[in-house]
């Protein structure tokens, strides 16, 4: 399914349960591998990126098996669906030297987080990835790891994968990140587990905190004060039983679709609403959207709710500055689609980090929304979009980026005629079955 055709729909109605959270799925596998004993990760996301993490830790000698897979599908290495995963952890120092290069696929989370673990492990390893990942910046983790005493190097003067790591005992540091990045922060927290003393990481703004929540639940000596996280070296991690909620970033596409297609009403059940992830909800409130949180509860230390969204007429434009970008970092593409249908001019700035994702997301959304008929201006660090555009279907590019493909699919539902999304199979990176879920709401 490389290209997908979509047409304007009358309305969307129904209830959905969406795939598990990708960020939590990654971390659960990594942290369980470093724990002592057998852990169970329930409702694990079997998409390509988290499966890259599974395969990486199998190469590092961790026994991982799957149970109760829904729906039936090919082996775990292929991805697809969800299910329970059982991990036999070997403790912080139980990993073994891999026989071969570790392929992280398209997953920046896998590459950046695992580098912090490998930097403190007593063996040699090499990380690589697909062509897209090999163009994404790795100096942001290599440089601070070197400050901790790591022997680590990457291609093109330590800028990119492949990355070679010779593990050794690390020293604690206090590192201030130039940008708010959960991947960089998590990498250094994990490296801090292997360091002598207490490692501190300070961010300019708060990024997602799944790492801090999960490690604390596992018994790590970790403390959070405002924008600084401190981790004690040598903390022993306890095995756990964790349930992964549905991914808010996946839900965002269906929320947006319900808000821009007239007459729509959708309920999305069991979605993670971690406050470091849900900046989009605050933006939508300012835009006048009808979005409600029902049945709020706690699941394995993460807040969860059912999200009800209904088209209630026109949205208003919004202005988003750099302090809000960390909490909407994954929702930028779909926010651009919403802005194209809102009254007024929406401006998003301070988002230069988005040029270094699976694609240059600022350039990609500027180019493809303009093809569809939106009025906009691209900036080095963001975008200005003139709303209430009358979109017209055409051929658009996914750039091999799952979030670009899914955002363009939502735009297509409000565009006259037929929209063809090229390279749409990239949605399997985070959301196998996305198009089937979307079509299930057609009325």
Secondary structure, DSSP 4 states (H G I P E B T S, - for coil): --SEEEE--S-BEEEEEPPBPHHHHHHHHHHHHHSEEEEEEEEEE-SHHHHHHHHHHHHTT-EEEEEEEES--S-GGG--SEEEEEEEEE-TT-----SS-EE-TT-HHHHHHHHHHHHTSSSEEEEE--TTGGGS--HHHHHHHHHTT-EEEEHHHHTEEEEEEE---EE--EEE-SS--HHHHHHHHHHHTTEESEEEEE-SS----HHHHHHHHTT--EEEETTEEEEETTPPPBP-EEEPPBPHHHHHHHHHHHHHSTT-EEEEEEEE--TTT-HHHHHHHHTT-EEEEEEEEEETTEEEEEEEEE--SPEEP-EE-HHHHGGGTTTHHHHHHHHHTEESEEEE-S-GGGGGSSS-HHHHHHHHHHHHT-EEEEETTEEEEESS---B--EEE-TT-HHHHHHHHHHHTTSBSEEEEETGGGGGGT-TTHHHHHHTTB-
